[in-house]
Amino acid sequence: MTALAVGLALTMSGCGGQTPPGATEPAGTEPETYAQAEDRFMTMADGLHTLIMAIEPAEWAVVDGAYGAHPTGCQLGVSADSGYRLSAVRAIELPGRDPQQIADAASAAFRELGVSREVADRGEGDARELTVVGEGTIAERTVVTVRPATGQVRVSTETACVPGSAHDLATEVFAEERLPADVWRRLPAFEGPESQPAFSFPADGPRYYDESGEPLRP
């Protein structure tokens, strides 16, 4: 199992209440449907794309297979009920770029998207790190991390834990009841200016990683 499979293992989930894509708390008693989960994913994916393209309109890497369309199990608040969430991570290296310029671009994109944000500049020298944290609209929490010493920029976003079965939703996303261990190979390895979000990756679709975990361009 490669690092790309981290976080992609299926978790059997229970049921809870139904929540609109923009909400953070359950509003009913039924788990979300595939259509509702797709709406939630598209909101996150569109916002994330706008954000990373505002920082740098280039090809970003999908980190550790975290494309965002694979539902994972989670616990709803302090209750014993299970739910699901979606998470996505993108990264790029921009050596020589002014880190404050990157943080400003992220802040401007958050503002355009209607996302409340906080900026922090911590550490010194090689340990310096700038973060721009946004909450709401795109997802529950979206974090832009800039490491000036290496030029690495990482953007992660995660939806709230909401009622629904991660297993049931995943079987619809991947069109298989019993998912193979290498299901992560179906998820895109990169996101660029022309990329379009997708919430369906059937078995007969393209492979974006080889068997060793190296990214491919189908």
N, C-alpha and C positions, 0 to 999 in steps of 0.2 A: 504494500500500500504506500503510495507516495504522499508527499505533503499536500498535494492537490486534493486529496480525499478528506483532509481534515475538515470537520464540520459538516460533511455531506452524508454521514451515516444516518439512516432513517431512524426516527423515534416514534414509536406507537403513541398516539395522542388520544386524549379523551375529548369530551364535548363541553361546550359552554354556551355563551350567548352570542348574538349576532351584532356586529359592529360595522358601521360605515367606514370606508377606507380612510377618511381623515380623522376618525375618532380614536381615542386612546382607552376608553373604558367600555365594557360590554353593555349592550342596550337591550338584550333579550335573552332567549334561552337556547337558540339554535346555533350550531356551528356554521362558519362561513362556507359558502359554496365556492366552486372553482371560479365562477364568474366574479364573485366578490374578491377572491384572492388575486385574480388577474388584475382587477381594477387597482387593488392595493399595490401590486407589483409595478404596474404602469406608472402610477403616481410617483413611486420611489425612483424608478428607472429614468423617467423623463427629467425629474428634478436633478438626479445625480449627473445625467448627461449634460444638462445645462451648466451645472457647476464646474465639472472638469473641463469642459470646452472653454469656459470663461477663463479658467486658469491657464490652459494651454490647449489650443485646437490641434491636437496631434493624437497619436495612438498611445493609449494607456494600457497597462497590463492589468488583467484580472488576477488578483492576488489569491493564491491557494484555492483556486476553484470557486471563490466567493462571487459568482456572477450575480446572484440575487434571486434566481427563480426556484431555488430548491428550498421548500419549506422545512423548517427544523422545529422540533418540539420545545416547548417552554411551559413554565408553570404560571398560571394566572394569579398574580398578586400573592397574597398569603394563603389562598385557598389550595385545596388539593387538586383542583381541576386543571387539566392540561389544555394547552392551546398550541398555536404555532406562530412563528415570526419569520421574516425574510431579512437577509442581510447581504450587503454587497461591499466589496473593497476594490479600489482601483489605485494604481501607483504609476509614477513616472519619475525620471531623474532629470532635473533641470540645473546642472552644474553651472555656476557663474551667475545665475539669476538672483537678483536682489530678493531676499526672502520677504521683506516687507511688501514688495510689489506683489508677490504671490498672495500674501495674506490679504492685501487690499483688494485684489481681484476676486478672491473668495468672498470677502465681505460684501462687495458690490453685487455679486451673483446672488448671495443670500437675500440681500435687500430687494433685488428684483423679483425674487421668488416669494417674497413676503415671509421670510423666515427670521425669527428673532435670533440674535447671534451674540457671542462673546469672544473677544480676542485676548490671548495671553501670550506673553513672551517670557520664557523661563530659561534659566541656565546661562552659561557662558562658554565661549570657545567651542570645542567639539561637542559639548553637551547642550548647546543652545537648541531650543525647540520652540517654534511658534505654532500655536493652535488657534483655529477658528471653529467654534462649536455652534451649530445651529440646531434649534429644536422646533419641531412642528412642520406642517405643510408637506415637506418631502417625505418625512418619516418621523419616528419619535425623536431620533437623535442622529445628527450627521456631523462628523468631525474631519476637519482638514488639518493635517499635521505636516509641518515643513521643518526639515532638518538641514540648516544652512551648511554644516560641515561636509555633507555628502551630496547635497542638492536633491535629496529624495523628497518627494511629495506623495503623501498617502491620503486617500479620501475613503472614509468608511461611513456607512449608513445602515441603520437598523430600524425596522418597524416595531411598533409595540407588540407585546404578546397578546393575541386576541383569540377568541374561541374558534376552534376548528381542529381537525385532525391532520397533523403533518403527514402521516402515512397516506391517508386517503387523497389528499391534495397532490402529493408527490406521484402517486400512481396515475393521476390524470396529466400532470405536467410531462411525465416521461412515457405515458401510454403503456405501462407495464405494471402488473400486480406485484411481481417479484423482481425487484431491480437488481441488476448485476453489480458486482463490486466496483466496476470501472465506469459507472454511470456518469461520473464527473467528466469523462472524456467528451461528452456531448455538449458541454457548456462552453461558450465562447471564451477564448484565452485573451482576447484583446477587445478594446472599445475605442473606435476612432470617430472622426467627424461624420462619416457616412453610416455608422452603425445604427441599426434599428432594434429596439427591445423585443424580446420574444419570451413567451411563457409556455412554450410547447416544444419538447425535445424528444420525439419518438425514436424508437430503436433504429429505424431506417434512415435517420438523419445523418449529417456529416459528423466527423470526429475532429475535435479541436486540439487534442493532445495525442501524442503517440503512446505506446504502451509503457515507455519509461518515464512519462510525465513531461516530455518536451513539448512546448506549444507548436501547433500546426496552423497553417492558413489554408483551409479547404478550397 
